[in-house]
């Protein structure tokens, strides 16, 4: 069953400059896809393809120029404010930069408590117990409650952001390049954590990424976005490696071989 349906969305930005007054730039063109409950839809594309714009439209940060976004059977752009507020708790996000996503003056406990204070009516004891459980879910513990963002590594702080996103038990989490700013070891650890949480809690993800290896670790479906066009959707991400579409071939060619000895190095020296 579809949890979210994106139907024929297009989006343009208005730009004003001396040479192009009132110029419109199209960033998305007639995009349609669905995300099934309990699955991960990964949107893969190069920088500037329009991936993050789709995420912002899904989150209500930007309003689509045309088309609709149906979440749990409701159009996010036509429902009243009360229902939109209710649905918003079921739609959370984890951004790329873990440090800019938090208030540096807040402790881990205060960061995770923000959505709980907005939506839940918990006693101080109940709230603290809930936060400790969330920390344990993401591989941290109650000793981390009093720490500030600068006391965590990038990977640890991203775990705090994931715990905050989980706090309201959302139906769908938008993952906007959540591992791209981390080193290779932490990338793998965070992707494994997200995969385990998905299975354990029955989560649904929309995973924005430029990294096919990361997408392949997490995705049940894979969409390929190029210059605002959804050029391919694979129900099995492994199909990416056999597709003959020129855009897919170009993305596939950009993947480095796993072992340095397998890589082709072009020399500038003349024979």
C-alpha positions in Angstrom: 0.0 0.0 0.0 1.3 3.4 -0.9 2.1 5.7 2.0 3.1 8.6 -0.2 2.2 9.4 -3.8 4.0 12.2 -5.7 1.8 13.0 -8.8 3.1 14.9 -11.8 5.0 17.6 -9.8 6.9 20.3 -11.6 8.7 23.2 -10.0 10.3 26.4 -11.2 12.4 29.1 -9.5 12.1 32.7 -10.5 15.4 34.4 -10.8 16.0 38.1 -11.5 19.2 39.4 -12.9 20.4 42.3 -15.0 20.6 40.1 -18.1 17.6 37.8 -17.5 14.8 39.7 -15.7 11.9 37.6 -14.5 13.7 34.5 -15.7 12.2 31.1 -14.7 14.4 28.0 -14.2 12.7 24.6 -14.2 14.2 22.3 -11.6 11.6 19.5 -11.7 9.5 18.4 -14.6 6.4 16.1 -14.3 7.8 13.8 -11.5 5.6 10.9 -10.4 6.4 8.0 -8.0 5.0 6.2 -5.0 6.5 5.0 -1.7 5.1 1.9 -0.1 4.8 1.6 3.6 7.8 -0.1 5.2 10.1 0.4 2.2 12.9 2.7 1.2 12.7 4.7 -2.0 16.2 6.1 -2.9 16.4 9.0 -5.3 19.8 9.0 -7.0 21.3 11.8 -9.1 24.2 14.1 -9.5 24.5 17.5 -7.7 21.8 19.9 -9.1 19.5 17.2 -10.4 16.7 18.3 -8.2 16.7 15.6 -5.5 16.6 17.9 -2.5 13.9 20.1 -4.1 11.7 17.0 -4.1 12.4 16.4 -0.4 11.6 20.0 0.4 8.3 19.8 -1.5 7.4 16.6 0.4 8.2 18.3 3.7 6.1 21.3 2.8 9.2 23.6 2.9 8.5 24.5 -0.7 5.3 24.5 -2.6 5.2 22.7 -5.9 4.4 24.8 -9.0 2.1 22.1 -10.2 1.1 18.5 -9.2 0.3 17.1 -5.8 1.8 15.2 -2.9 -0.5 12.7 -1.3 0.5 11.5 2.2 -1.6 8.9 4.0 -4.3 9.7 1.5 -4.3 13.5 2.1 -3.0 16.2 -0.3 -0.4 18.1 1.7 -1.1 21.4 -0.1 -4.9 21.5 0.2 -5.6 20.2 3.7 -6.4 22.6 6.6 -3.7 23.7 9.0 -5.0 21.5 11.9 -4.7 18.3 9.8 -1.4 19.4 8.3 0.0 19.8 11.8 -1.2 16.3 12.8 0.3 14.8 9.6 3.6 16.7 10.1 4.4 14.5 13.1 4.4 11.5 10.9 6.8 13.1 8.4 10.3 13.7 9.8 13.7 14.5 8.3 17.4 13.9 8.8 19.6 16.4 7.0 23.1 16.1 5.6 25.0 18.3 8.0 24.6 17.0 11.5 26.1 20.1 13.1 24.0 22.7 11.4 20.8 20.7 12.1 21.1 21.3 15.8 21.3 24.2 18.2 24.9 24.2 19.6 23.7 25.5 22.9 21.4 22.5 23.5 22.3 19.2 25.1 21.5 15.9 23.4 18.5 15.6 25.8 17.2 19.0 24.8 17.6 18.4 21.1 15.7 15.1 21.1 13.1 16.6 23.5 12.1 19.4 21.0 9.5 17.4 19.0 8.2 15.7 22.1 7.4 19.0 23.7 5.6 20.2 20.6 3.4 17.1 20.2 3.3 15.0 23.4 2.2 15.8 26.9 4.7 13.8 28.9 5.8 14.3 32.5 9.5 15.1 33.0 10.2 11.5 34.1 8.3 10.0 31.1 10.1 12.3 28.7 13.5 11.5 30.1 12.8 7.7 29.9 11.6 8.1 26.3 14.8 10.0 25.4 17.1 7.4 27.0 15.3 4.7 25.0 15.8 6.7 21.8 19.5 7.1 22.5 19.8 3.4 23.1 18.0 2.7 19.8 20.7 4.6 17.9 23.6 3.1 19.8 24.2 5.8 22.5 23.3 5.8 26.2 22.1 7.9 29.0 25.6 9.3 29.7 25.2 11.2 26.5 22.2 13.1 27.7 24.1 16.1 29.1 26.6 16.4 26.2 26.6 19.3 23.8 27.0 18.9 20.0 30.7 19.8 20.0 31.4 16.9 22.3 30.2 14.4 19.7 31.8 13.2 16.5 30.0 13.7 13.3 28.7 10.2 13.3 27.5 10.4 16.9 25.7 13.6 16.3 24.0 12.2 13.2 22.7 9.5 15.6 21.3 12.2 17.8 19.5 13.7 14.7 18.1 10.2 13.9 16.9 9.8 17.5 15.1 13.2 17.2 13.5 12.1 14.0 12.3 8.8 15.6 10.9 10.5 18.7 7.4 10.9 17.4 7.3 7.4 15.8 6.9 8.9 12.3 5.4 7.0 9.3 8.0 8.4 6.8 11.5 9.9 7.3 13.2 12.0 4.5 16.9 11.2 4.6 18.6 14.1 2.8 22.2 12.9 2.1 22.5 11.8 5.7 25.9 10.2 5.4 27.7 12.2 2.7 29.5 14.4 5.2 30.9 11.4 7.2 34.0 9.3 6.7 33.7 5.9 5.1 33.5 3.9 8.3 30.8 6.1 9.8 28.9 6.1 6.5 28.7 2.3 6.7 27.7 2.3 10.4 25.0 4.9 10.0 23.5 3.1 6.9 23.5 -0.2 8.9 21.8 1.6 11.8 19.1 3.0 9.4 18.6 -0.4 7.8 18.2 -2.1 11.2 15.8 0.6 12.5 13.7 0.3 9.3 13.3 -3.5 9.9 12.8 -3.2 13.6 10.3 -0.3 13.6 8.7 -0.8 10.2 9.9 2.6 9.0 9.5 4.1 5.6 12.3 6.2 4.0 12.8 8.6 1.2 16.5 8.5 0.7 18.2 11.4 -1.2 21.7 10.5 -2.3 24.3 10.8 -5.0 26.0 7.6 -3.9 24.9 4.4 -5.6 26.7 2.2 -3.0 24.8 3.9 -0.2 21.5 3.6 -2.1 22.1 0.0 -2.8 22.6 -0.7 1.0 19.2 0.8 1.9 16.9 1.0 -1.1 14.0 -1.2 -2.0 13.3 1.0 -5.0 15.6 3.3 -6.9 14.8 6.4 -8.9 17.3 8.1 -11.2 16.9 11.9 -11.5 18.7 13.9 -14.1 18.2 17.6 -14.7 14.8 17.5 -13.1 13.6 14.5 -15.0 12.9 11.1 -13.5 14.5 9.0 -16.2 14.3 5.5 -14.5 12.6 3.8 -11.6 13.9 0.3 -10.6 11.8 -1.9 -8.4 14.9 -3.9 -7.8 18.0 -1.6 -7.3 20.3 -4.3 -8.7 18.7 -3.5 -12.1 20.8 -0.3 -12.0 23.9 -2.3 -12.9 22.3 -3.8 -16.1 20.3 -0.8 -17.4 21.3 0.5 -20.8 19.9 4.0 -20.2 22.7 6.5 -21.1 22.2 8.5 -17.8 22.4 5.3 -15.8 25.5 4.2 -17.7 27.1 7.6 -17.0 26.4 7.3 -13.3 27.6 3.7 -13.2 30.8 4.7 -15.0 31.6 7.2 -12.3 31.8 4.6 -9.6 35.4 3.8 -8.6 36.4 0.2 -8.4 36.5 -1.2 -4.9 40.2 -2.0 -4.9 42.9 0.5 -6.1 44.6 -2.2 -8.2 41.4 -2.4 -10.3 41.3 1.3 -11.2 42.4 2.7 -14.5 44.7 5.6 -14.1 45.2 8.0 -17.0 48.8 9.1 -17.3 49.7 12.5 -18.8 53.2 11.4 -19.6 54.1 10.9 -23.3 55.5 7.6 -24.4 
